[in-house]
């Protein structure tokens, strides 16, 4: 959780991009979840609301870092949804 808290401002919820210091409207919701590969059980971690730029820049890095520290037999995955916000 410290990786997420140090890079994202989740208190912005879905009003602004959660990337620290960004004031753009979010265009993507990235729902991060942990999947237990043995039992196929799923545990939601956090929903991040990101503008297109920060989604493209940060999601690969974030998934790599979270999977690096994940327990054996578990993997962090993401589901992505369009937020419906129009950005100009």
C-alpha positions as CSV (number, residue, x, y, z in Angstrom):
1,X,0.0,0.0,0.0
2,X,2.9,2.4,0.6
3,X,3.8,2.3,-3.1
4,X,0.3,3.4,-4.0
5,X,0.1,6.0,-1.3
6,X,3.5,7.5,-2.3
7,X,2.6,7.9,-6.0
8,X,-1.1,8.5,-6.0
9,X,-3.6,10.8,-4.2
10,X,-6.5,8.5,-3.7
11,X,-8.4,11.0,-1.6
12,X,-9.3,12.7,-4.9
13,X,-11.5,9.8,-5.6
14,X,-12.9,10.1,-9.2
15,X,-13.0,13.9,-9.3
16,X,-9.4,14.3,-10.5
17,X,-6.6,12.1,-11.8
18,X,-5.1,10.3,-8.7
19,X,-1.5,10.7,-10.0
20,X,0.2,13.0,-7.5
21,X,0.1,16.6,-8.6
22,X,-2.2,16.1,-11.7
23,X,-5.3,18.2,-11.9
24,X,-6.8,16.6,-15.1
25,X,-10.1,14.8,-15.2
26,X,-9.7,11.0,-15.1
27,X,-10.5,9.0,-18.2
28,X,-9.8,5.5,-16.8
29,X,-10.6,3.7,-13.7
30,X,-8.0,1.0,-12.9
31,X,-9.3,-1.5,-10.4
32,X,-6.3,-3.3,-8.9
33,X,-7.0,-6.7,-7.3
34,X,-5.0,-9.6,-5.9
35,X,-5.7,-13.0,-7.3
36,X,-4.8,-16.2,-5.4
37,X,-3.7,-18.5,-8.2
38,X,-4.4,-21.7,-6.1
39,X,-7.9,-21.0,-5.0
40,X,-8.8,-18.4,-7.7
41,X,-10.1,-16.1,-5.0
42,X,-10.0,-12.4,-5.6
43,X,-9.4,-9.5,-3.2
44,X,-9.9,-5.9,-4.5
45,X,-7.0,-3.6,-3.5
46,X,-7.9,-0.1,-4.8
47,X,-9.5,1.8,-7.7
48,X,-7.3,4.4,-9.2
49,X,-8.8,7.1,-11.4
50,X,-6.2,8.3,-14.0
51,X,-6.0,10.6,-17.0
52,X,-4.9,8.9,-20.2
53,X,-1.3,10.2,-19.9
54,X,-0.8,8.9,-16.3
55,X,-2.5,5.6,-17.0
56,X,-0.1,4.9,-19.9
57,X,2.9,6.0,-17.9
58,X,2.3,4.4,-14.5
59,X,0.2,1.3,-14.8
60,X,3.0,-1.0,-16.1
61,X,5.4,0.1,-13.5
62,X,2.8,-0.2,-10.7
63,X,1.9,-3.7,-11.6
64,X,5.5,-4.8,-11.9
65,X,6.3,-3.4,-8.4
66,X,3.2,-4.9,-6.8
67,X,3.8,-8.3,-8.3
68,X,7.5,-8.1,-7.2
69,X,6.5,-7.9,-3.5
70,X,3.4,-10.1,-3.7
71,X,3.2,-13.4,-1.7
72,X,4.0,-16.6,-3.6
73,X,0.9,-18.0,-5.3
74,X,-0.7,-14.6,-5.6
75,X,-0.6,-12.0,-8.5
76,X,-1.8,-8.5,-8.8
77,X,-4.0,-7.8,-11.9
78,X,-6.0,-4.8,-13.2
79,X,-9.4,-4.3,-14.7
80,X,-9.8,-1.1,-16.7
81,X,-13.0,0.9,-17.3
82,X,-13.6,4.1,-19.1
83,X,-14.9,6.7,-16.7
84,X,-17.0,8.5,-19.3
85,X,-15.4,11.9,-18.5
86,X,-14.6,14.0,-21.6
87,X,-11.2,15.6,-21.5
88,X,-10.1,18.5,-23.8
